[in-house]
Amino acid sequence: MPQPSFTPSQFINHHLLILLLGLILVIVTAGCAPTYRDISAGSRLQISDETASAVTERQEVSVALPLADAQPAADYRIGPGDVLYVNISGKPEFMVASGSANSKIQGSRVDGSGQIAIPMAGQINVGGLTLPQAQQKVKESLLLYLKDPWVIIEVTDYKSQPLYLLGSFKAPGTYYLDRPLSLLQGMSLGGGFDPNANLRSARLSRNGKVQPVDIFALLTSGDQRQNVWLRTGDIIYLPDRSLQQIFVFGSVKKPGPVQMLNGQLNLAQAIASVELRETGYDLAHVRIIRSLSPTRGELIVVDFDRMMRGQTLPFILQEGDIVYVPRSQMGSWNDVIAEILPSLQTISAILQPFVVIKFLSSSN
C-alpha cells in the first residue's frame, strides 16, 4: 500500500497543530487541581514565629449558660405507669394490691389517663397528685361507704418519670426519678462511665433539644453552674472516644464525615480524603467551625494555600471540626453558615453539642 506523503508546509502545520493541542491540554490540566511548580523538590523553607500559623482569622463565640432553676418540689407527683399500694382502714376488701403472686411488686398500676381502681369507689384520677393529695381524694370518695376511713398510699414502683442514660455508661438504660435529682446525681445512676467515654462531647437533651450544659466542666472542675436539675424524659448521652470524626463540606467531591485515626488528623489530610473538585474553590479562605465545649466555640479562617506552599505549619484538626471549602471568597460568617446549614441539618445527630445549640436550635 502506498504511504501518504506530506509537503513541507503540511508537515509544519501538522506539528503545529499537535503542539497547540498539547498546550491546551496543559492549560486545562493546570486548572484542575492546585499546583505549586514554584517549589522544587527538596526545598527547605524557614518558618518564623510570625508566620507559623495558617490561621488568618479567629473569633470565639458562645451560647448563654443555663439559667439557675429552682429546686423542684420534694413531694413526688403520681403519674401513669406508677404502681400504688393502697391500704384503706386496714380492711382487706378495700385494699388495692393486685400484683401477681410471682411479682415482687405489690399494688395497682396507674393507667394512661392517671386513674386507679378502688373497690366500690370505682375509678379515681390520681395523676399529678402528691401522695397526701391522693390519700385525701380516695378518702373523700369512700365516705359514702365507710365512716371516717383512713387511707395510706405508697408508691411501690416508680415508672412515670423516666431518665435515659445512653452510651458509654457502665450501666446504661432507663431509670426513673423518684425524687428531685441533679445532673450529677442522675449520672451516678449509670454506675460510672467506661474509660473510652468522650466526656468533652457528652450532652444533655431535653424535649428533643440539646441543652447548653457542659458535662465535662461539671465532672472535671466541679462547675456547679452546669449541675442543673433533671426533668422527666431527659436524655444523657456519653459518646465513645473511638468514634471521633470531623466533617468537610463545600467544593469537595465526597462531602461528609471523615474519621480521625487515633484522634489525629490535619487539614491537608482531611481535604485530601474528600478530594477537591476540579475547579471552583478558594483555598485561601477555608472556614472551620470548632467546638470548645457545649457552650463555647471558635470560627476560624485558614489560608490553606500558604500552608501547602510550606509557608506555615500544618493546621491540626480537633474532633467535631466542621471544615468548609468555599467556591469563592465569601462575605460574613452569616453567609457561610447559611450556605452549609442544610448539610448540617442532615447530620445533626452526630454533630458536637455546641454546633447544634448555636446554629441549629435557633433555625428550628
C-alpha positions in Angstrom: 0.0 0.0 0.0 1.5 3.4 -0.9 2.4 5.6 2.1 0.9 9.1 2.3 3.2 11.9 1.5 3.3 15.4 3.0 4.6 18.6 1.6 6.9 20.7 3.8 4.1 23.2 4.6 1.7 20.3 5.5 4.4 18.8 7.7 4.9 22.0 9.6 1.2 22.7 10.0 0.6 19.1 11.3 3.2 19.5 14.0 2.0 23.0 14.9 -1.5 21.5 15.4 -0.1 18.8 17.7 1.8 21.4 19.7 -1.2 23.6 20.1 -3.4 20.7 21.3 -0.7 19.8 23.8 -0.5 23.4 25.1 -4.3 23.5 25.5 -4.2 20.2 27.4 -1.5 21.5 29.8 -3.6 24.7 30.5 -6.8 22.7 31.2 -4.9 20.2 33.4 -3.3 23.0 35.4 -6.7 24.3 36.3 -7.9 21.0 37.7 -6.0 21.0 40.9 -3.7 23.3 42.9 -0.1 23.0 41.7 3.0 24.6 43.2 5.6 24.5 40.4 7.5 27.3 42.1 8.5 24.9 44.8 11.1 22.5 43.7 11.6 19.0 45.3 13.7 19.0 48.4 13.1 22.7 49.1 13.6 23.8 52.7 11.7 26.9 53.9 12.3 28.8 57.2 9.1 29.5 59.1 9.3 32.4 61.6 7.1 32.7 64.7 5.1 35.4 63.0 4.1 33.2 60.1 4.0 29.8 61.8 0.2 29.6 61.8 -2.0 29.4 58.7 -4.9 31.0 60.7 -5.8 34.4 59.3 -8.9 35.0 61.4 -10.1 33.5 64.7 -13.1 34.6 66.8 -14.6 33.0 69.8 -18.4 32.6 70.0 -20.6 31.3 72.9 -24.1 30.5 73.9 -25.8 31.5 77.1 -25.3 29.3 80.1 -28.4 27.6 81.6 -30.4 29.7 83.9 -30.2 28.6 87.6 -33.5 26.9 88.1 -35.1 26.5 91.5 -35.0 23.0 93.1 -38.2 21.1 92.2 -40.7 20.4 95.0 -39.7 17.4 97.1 -43.1 15.8 97.0 -43.4 13.1 94.3 -46.2 13.5 91.7 -48.0 10.3 90.8 -48.1 9.6 87.0 -49.2 6.9 84.5 -47.2 3.7 85.0 -46.6 4.1 88.7 -47.7 1.2 90.9 -49.5 2.2 94.1 -50.2 0.2 97.2 -53.4 1.4 98.8 -54.4 0.5 102.4 -57.9 1.6 103.4 -58.6 1.3 107.2 -56.8 -2.0 107.2 -59.8 -3.7 105.5 -58.7 -6.4 103.0 -61.8 -5.9 100.9 -60.8 -2.3 100.1 -57.1 -2.9 99.7 -55.7 -2.3 96.2 -52.9 -4.8 95.9 -53.4 -6.6 92.6 -49.7 -7.6 92.0 -49.3 -11.2 90.8 -48.1 -13.9 93.1 -44.7 -14.1 91.2 -44.2 -10.3 91.3 -42.1 -8.7 94.0 -44.0 -5.5 93.4 -47.5 -5.4 95.0 -50.1 -2.8 94.1 -52.2 -1.4 91.2 -50.7 0.3 88.2 -51.9 3.8 87.4 -53.4 3.7 83.9 -52.5 6.0 81.0 -55.2 8.6 82.0 -53.9 8.8 85.6 -56.6 6.7 87.1 -56.6 3.9 89.6 -59.5 1.5 90.5 -60.7 1.5 94.1 -63.2 -1.2 95.2 -66.7 0.2 95.5 -65.5 3.8 94.8 -64.6 2.9 91.2 -62.1 4.8 89.1 -60.3 7.7 90.8 -58.0 10.1 89.0 -54.7 10.5 91.0 -52.5 11.5 88.1 -50.4 14.6 89.0 -51.3 14.5 92.7 -48.8 14.1 95.6 -49.3 11.1 97.9 -51.1 13.2 100.6 -53.4 14.7 98.0 -54.2 11.3 96.5 -54.9 9.9 100.0 -57.3 12.7 100.7 -59.1 12.2 97.4 -59.5 8.5 97.9 -60.7 9.1 101.5 -63.4 11.5 100.3 -64.6 9.1 97.7 -65.2 6.4 100.4 -67.2 8.5 102.8 -70.4 7.1 101.4 -69.3 3.6 102.3 -67.1 4.0 105.4 -67.3 6.2 108.5 -64.2 8.3 108.8 -61.9 5.9 106.9 -58.1 6.3 106.9 -56.1 5.8 103.8 -52.4 5.1 103.2 -50.9 5.2 99.7 -47.4 4.2 98.9 -45.5 4.0 95.6 -44.1 0.5 95.2 -42.7 1.0 91.7 -41.8 4.4 90.1 -42.4 4.3 86.3 -43.8 7.7 85.3 -40.7 9.9 85.2 -38.0 8.2 83.0 -34.4 9.3 82.7 -32.4 7.8 79.8 -28.6 7.2 80.3 -27.2 6.2 76.9 -23.7 5.5 75.5 -20.6 4.8 77.5 -22.1 4.4 80.9 -21.1 1.2 82.8 -24.8 0.6 83.3 -26.8 2.4 80.6 -30.5 2.1 80.5 -33.8 3.7 81.6 -34.0 4.9 85.1 -36.9 6.7 86.9 -36.9 9.8 89.0 -38.3 9.0 92.5 -37.3 12.4 93.9 -35.6 15.6 92.5 -32.3 14.7 91.1 -29.5 17.0 89.8 -27.5 16.1 86.6 -24.6 14.8 88.7 -27.0 12.6 90.8 -28.7 11.3 87.7 -25.4 10.3 86.0 -24.4 8.4 89.1 -27.3 6.0 88.5 -25.3 4.7 85.5 -22.6 3.3 87.8 -19.8 5.5 86.3 -18.6 5.5 82.8 -16.2 3.5 80.6 -12.6 4.6 80.1 -13.3 5.3 76.4 -16.2 7.7 77.2 -15.8 11.0 75.4 -16.7 13.4 78.2 -16.0 16.5 76.1 -18.8 15.5 73.7 -21.3 14.4 76.4 -24.7 16.0 76.1 -28.0 16.5 77.9 -31.1 16.5 75.6 -34.5 17.7 76.7 -37.7 17.7 74.6 -35.7 16.9 71.5 -33.2 19.8 72.0 -29.6 19.7 73.2 -29.1 21.8 76.3 -26.3 24.3 76.9 -24.8 22.2 79.7 -21.0 21.4 79.9 -20.9 18.0 81.5 -17.1 17.9 81.1 -16.7 21.0 83.2 -19.1 19.7 85.8 -17.1 16.4 86.2 -13.6 17.7 85.9 -13.7 21.1 87.5 -16.8 20.9 89.6 -18.6 23.8 87.8 -21.9 23.8 89.7 -23.5 26.1 87.2 -23.7 23.0 84.9 -25.4 20.9 87.6 -28.9 21.5 86.5 -32.0 19.8 87.9 -33.2 16.9 85.7 -36.7 16.7 84.3 -38.9 13.8 83.1 -37.7 12.4 79.8 -34.2 13.9 79.9 -31.5 12.0 77.9 -27.8 12.0 79.0 -25.6 10.7 76.2 -21.9 9.8 76.6 -20.3 9.0 73.1 -17.4 6.7 72.6 -14.0 8.3 72.0 -13.2 5.8 69.3 -15.9 7.4 67.1 -14.0 10.7 66.7 -14.5 12.4 63.4 -14.6 15.8 61.6 -16.8 17.0 58.7 -15.8 18.5 55.4 -18.3 20.4 53.1 -18.2 22.8 50.2 -16.2 22.3 46.9 -15.2 18.7 47.5 -16.2 15.5 45.7 -17.1 13.5 48.8 -18.6 15.8 51.5 -19.4 14.4 54.9 -17.7 12.9 57.9 -14.0 11.9 58.0 -12.8 9.5 60.6 -9.8 10.6 62.8 -7.1 7.9 63.2 -6.3 7.6 66.9 -7.8 11.1 67.3 -5.3 12.7 64.9 -5.9 14.5 61.6 -4.6 17.6 60.0 -6.4 19.9 57.4 -4.4 18.7 54.4 -5.2 15.0 55.2 -8.9 15.8 55.6 -9.2 17.7 52.4 -7.2 15.0 50.5 -9.5 12.3 51.8 -12.6 14.0 50.3 -10.9 15.3 47.1 -11.2 18.8 45.8 -13.4 19.4 42.8 -11.7 20.0 39.5 -12.4 23.8 39.5 -14.1 26.4 41.7 -12.6 26.7 45.2 -11.0 29.3 47.3 -8.1 27.7 49.3 -7.0 31.0 50.8 -10.2 31.2 53.0 -11.0 27.8 54.2 -13.6 28.1 57.1 -13.6 26.0 60.2 -16.2 25.8 63.0 -14.7 24.4 66.1 -16.4 23.3 69.3 -14.5 24.0 72.6 -17.4 22.9 74.8 -21.2 22.7 74.6 -21.3 26.4 75.4 -18.2 27.8 73.6 -16.7 27.6 70.1 -14.5 29.3 67.5 -14.9 30.5 64.0 -11.6 30.1 62.1 -10.3 31.1 58.7 -7.3 29.2 57.4 -5.1 30.1 54.4 -4.7 26.5 53.1 -2.8 27.7 50.0 0.0 29.2 52.1 0.1 26.1 54.2 0.5 23.8 51.2 3.3 26.0 49.9 5.2 25.2 53.1 5.0 28.8 54.4 3.1 27.8 57.6 2.9 24.8 59.9 0.2 22.2 59.3 -3.2 23.0 60.8 -4.2 20.3 63.3 -7.9 19.5 63.4 -9.9 18.7 66.6 -12.8 16.3 67.0 -16.0 17.7 65.6 -14.4 20.4 63.5 -16.5 21.4 60.5 -14.4 22.3 57.5 -15.9 24.3 54.7 -14.1 24.8 51.4 -15.8 27.8 49.7 -16.3 28.0 45.9 -15.1 31.7 46.1 -14.2 34.2 48.7 -17.3 34.6 50.8 -18.5 37.6 52.9 -19.5 37.3 56.5 -19.7 34.2 58.7 -23.5 34.5 58.4 -23.2 33.8 54.7 -21.0 30.8 55.4 -23.5 29.4 58.0 -26.4 29.9 55.6 -24.5 28.1 52.9 -23.8 24.9 54.9 -26.9 24.9 57.2 -28.8 22.3 55.1 -25.8 20.0 55.2 -25.5 20.3 59.0 -29.2 19.6 59.5 -28.9 16.3 57.8 -26.3 15.1 60.3 -27.4 17.0 63.4 -27.5 13.8 65.5 -23.7 13.3 65.3 -22.5 16.9 65.5 -20.9 18.5 68.5 -23.4 19.9 71.1 -22.2 23.5 70.6 -22.9 23.4 66.8 -26.4 22.1 67.4 -27.2 24.6 70.1 -25.6 27.7 68.4 -26.5 27.1 64.8 -29.3 24.5 64.5 -31.6 25.1 67.5 -32.3 28.7 66.5 -33.1 27.6 63.0 -35.9 25.2 64.1 
